[in-house]
Amino acid sequence: MSRLFLVEDHVVVREGLRSVLQAAGHTVVGEAAEPTEAVAAIVRGEPDAVLLDVHLGERNGLEVLAELKRRDARTPCIVLSMSAAPRHVGEAVRLGAAGYVLKGSSSAELLRAIQAVCEGRRYLSPEVTDLAMRALTEDPDDPLAPLSARERQIALLVVKGHSSASIGEQLHLSPKTVDTYRSRLMAKLGLSDLPALVRWAIRAGLIDSEA
């Protein structure tokens, strides 16, 4: 079985991962919550593989991939993230990630990814493979490129302050369906909450910061 290192800033997530991995016979040889500490420990300990989250508080987990690549480190990394944003998947692959697994995946899929990368293979689930291809083809200047037409409608209404009930009335959808679309578009954009979505919309020029 493999010696694994966890890079994740949420303690409860690390505890859950550790339980799953140890039950499968793997050994967790180290943990870190931010990129600088993670890189130093990975280079020093040379684990068989790293499980890496994209969002590490105010830091970006992809910094770990970039620094390991710069140091020519050989330890394979599996990005394990809530983010289904094509740009995150594409950037992770470009920086040398050996695998990319969404946090909504089953533990069985995660274990398959670990086995694959520890055997020297790359592991991208079919869904993630599609996201990587979209990252190569979408217009980088279009902030709404990752979203479907319906998701674009709902994103713009959400950041303008409309409730799920209001959006549902306008688009002839149930509030529950609107919430589903909202969760999906947030995952595609790699965002975790409404304030983050509003900040993204302001940066993208979709709404006025003074509005």
C-alpha positions as CSV (number, residue, x, y, z in Angstrom):
1,M,0.0,0.0,0.0
2,S,1.0,3.6,-0.5
3,R,2.5,6.4,1.7
4,L,0.3,9.5,1.2
5,F,0.5,13.1,2.1
6,L,-2.7,15.3,2.5
7,V,-2.8,19.0,1.7
8,E,-6.2,20.3,2.9
9,D,-7.0,23.2,5.1
10,H,-10.2,21.8,6.7
11,V,-9.4,19.5,9.7
12,V,-12.6,17.5,9.4
13,V,-12.0,16.8,5.8
14,R,-8.5,15.6,6.6
15,E,-9.8,13.3,9.3
16,G,-12.4,11.8,6.9
17,L,-9.8,11.2,4.2
18,R,-7.4,9.7,6.7
19,S,-10.1,7.2,7.9
20,V,-10.9,6.2,4.3
21,L,-7.3,5.8,3.3
22,Q,-6.2,3.9,6.4
23,A,-9.2,1.5,6.1
24,A,-8.0,0.8,2.5
25,G,-4.5,0.0,3.8
26,H,-2.7,3.2,2.9
27,T,-0.6,5.2,5.3
28,V,-0.9,9.0,5.8
29,V,2.6,10.1,6.4
30,G,2.0,13.8,6.7
31,E,-0.5,16.7,6.5
32,A,-0.4,20.4,5.7
33,A,-2.9,23.2,5.5
34,E,-1.0,25.7,3.3
35,P,1.3,25.5,0.2
36,T,4.7,26.5,1.7
37,E,4.6,24.0,4.5
38,A,3.2,21.4,2.2
39,V,6.0,21.7,-0.4
40,A,8.8,21.6,2.2
41,A,7.3,18.4,3.8
42,I,6.7,16.7,0.5
43,V,10.2,17.3,-0.8
44,R,11.6,16.2,2.5
45,G,9.5,13.1,3.0
46,E,9.0,12.0,-0.7
47,P,5.6,10.3,-0.2
48,D,4.2,8.0,-2.9
49,A,1.5,10.4,-3.7
50,V,-0.1,13.7,-2.6
51,L,-3.8,14.5,-2.3
52,L,-4.2,18.3,-2.9
53,D,-7.1,20.7,-2.5
54,V,-7.3,23.7,-4.9
55,H,-8.6,26.1,-2.2
56,L,-6.4,26.4,0.9
57,G,-7.9,29.4,2.7
58,E,-6.6,32.5,1.1
59,R,-4.0,30.5,-0.9
60,N,-4.3,28.5,-4.1
61,G,-3.4,24.8,-3.8
62,L,-2.1,24.9,-7.4
63,E,0.9,26.8,-6.0
64,V,2.0,23.4,-4.6
65,L,2.0,21.9,-8.1
66,A,3.9,24.9,-9.6
67,E,6.6,24.8,-6.9
68,L,7.0,21.0,-7.0
69,K,7.4,21.3,-10.8
70,R,10.0,24.0,-10.4
71,R,11.9,21.8,-8.0
72,D,11.6,18.9,-10.4
73,A,10.0,16.8,-7.6
74,R,8.8,13.4,-8.7
75,T,6.0,12.9,-6.3
76,P,2.7,12.6,-8.2
77,C,-0.2,14.8,-7.0
78,I,-3.9,14.1,-7.2
79,V,-6.0,17.3,-7.0
80,L,-9.1,16.5,-4.8
81,S,-11.4,19.5,-5.0
82,M,-15.0,20.8,-5.0
83,S,-14.0,22.9,-8.0
84,A,-15.4,21.7,-11.3
85,A,-14.2,25.0,-13.0
86,P,-12.6,24.1,-16.3
87,R,-9.9,26.6,-15.8
88,H,-8.9,24.9,-12.5
89,V,-8.8,21.4,-14.2
90,G,-6.9,22.7,-17.2
91,E,-4.4,24.6,-15.0
92,A,-3.9,21.6,-12.8
93,V,-3.2,19.3,-15.8
94,R,-0.8,22.0,-17.3
95,L,1.1,22.1,-14.0
96,G,1.6,18.3,-14.0
97,A,-1.2,17.0,-11.8
98,A,-1.3,13.2,-12.1
99,G,-5.0,13.0,-11.2
100,Y,-8.0,15.2,-10.6
101,V,-11.0,13.9,-8.5
102,L,-14.0,15.9,-7.5
103,K,-14.9,15.8,-3.8
104,G,-18.4,14.7,-4.7
105,S,-16.9,11.4,-6.1
106,S,-17.1,8.1,-4.2
107,S,-14.3,6.9,-2.0
108,A,-13.9,4.0,-4.5
109,E,-13.1,6.4,-7.3
110,L,-10.5,8.2,-5.1
111,L,-8.9,4.9,-4.3
112,R,-8.8,4.0,-8.0
113,A,-7.1,7.3,-8.7
114,I,-4.5,6.6,-6.0
115,Q,-3.7,3.2,-7.4
116,A,-3.4,4.6,-10.9
117,V,-1.0,7.4,-10.1
118,C,1.1,5.2,-7.8
119,E,1.5,2.9,-10.8
120,G,2.7,5.7,-12.9
121,R,-0.5,6.4,-14.7
122,R,-2.7,9.5,-14.9
123,Y,-6.2,9.4,-13.6
124,L,-9.0,11.7,-14.8
125,S,-12.6,10.7,-14.5
126,P,-14.7,11.0,-17.6
127,E,-16.4,14.2,-16.2
128,V,-13.0,15.8,-15.4
129,T,-11.6,14.8,-18.8
130,D,-14.5,16.7,-20.4
131,L,-13.7,19.7,-18.2
132,A,-10.1,19.7,-19.2
133,M,-11.0,19.6,-22.9
134,R,-13.4,22.6,-22.3
135,A,-10.5,24.5,-20.7
136,L,-8.6,24.1,-23.9
137,T,-11.4,25.3,-26.2
138,E,-13.4,28.0,-24.2
139,D,-12.8,31.7,-24.7
140,P,-10.5,32.8,-21.9
141,D,-11.8,36.4,-22.2
142,D,-15.4,35.3,-21.5
143,P,-16.0,35.1,-17.8
144,L,-19.2,33.1,-18.3
145,A,-17.6,30.6,-20.7
146,P,-17.8,27.7,-18.2
147,L,-21.5,28.0,-17.8
148,S,-24.5,26.8,-19.8
149,A,-27.0,29.4,-21.1
150,R,-29.4,28.7,-18.2
151,E,-26.6,28.9,-15.6
152,R,-25.6,32.2,-17.1
153,Q,-29.1,33.5,-16.7
154,I,-29.3,32.4,-13.1
155,A,-25.8,33.6,-12.2
156,L,-26.6,37.1,-13.4
157,L,-29.9,37.2,-11.5
158,V,-28.3,35.8,-8.3
159,V,-25.6,38.5,-8.2
160,K,-28.3,41.2,-8.8
161,G,-29.9,40.1,-5.6
162,H,-32.9,38.0,-6.8
163,S,-34.0,35.1,-4.5
164,S,-34.5,31.6,-5.8
165,A,-38.2,32.1,-5.6
166,S,-38.0,35.3,-7.7
167,I,-35.7,33.7,-10.3
168,G,-38.0,30.7,-10.5
169,E,-41.0,32.9,-11.3
170,Q,-39.1,34.7,-14.0
171,L,-37.7,31.6,-15.6
172,H,-40.7,29.3,-14.9
173,L,-38.6,27.0,-12.7
174,S,-39.2,25.7,-9.2
175,P,-37.0,27.3,-6.4
176,K,-35.4,23.8,-5.9
177,T,-34.4,23.6,-9.5
178,V,-32.9,27.1,-9.3
179,D,-30.9,26.1,-6.2
180,T,-29.6,23.1,-8.1
181,Y,-28.5,25.3,-11.0
182,R,-26.9,27.7,-8.5
183,S,-24.9,25.0,-6.8
184,R,-23.8,23.7,-10.2
185,L,-22.6,27.0,-11.5
186,M,-20.8,27.8,-8.3
187,A,-18.9,24.6,-8.6
188,K,-18.0,25.3,-12.2
189,L,-16.7,28.7,-11.2
190,G,-14.8,27.3,-8.3
191,L,-16.7,29.5,-5.8
192,S,-18.0,28.6,-2.4
193,D,-20.6,31.2,-1.3
194,L,-22.6,34.1,-2.5
195,P,-20.1,36.9,-1.4
196,A,-17.5,35.1,-3.5
197,L,-19.9,35.0,-6.5
198,V,-20.6,38.7,-6.1
199,R,-16.9,39.5,-6.0
200,W,-16.3,37.4,-9.1
201,A,-19.1,39.2,-10.9
202,I,-17.6,42.6,-10.0
203,R,-14.1,41.6,-11.2
204,A,-15.7,40.2,-14.4
205,G,-17.5,43.5,-15.0
206,L,-20.9,41.9,-14.9
207,I,-22.2,44.2,-12.2
208,D,-21.2,47.6,-10.9
209,S,-19.4,47.6,-7.5
210,E,-21.3,50.7,-6.7
211,A,-24.7,49.2,-7.4
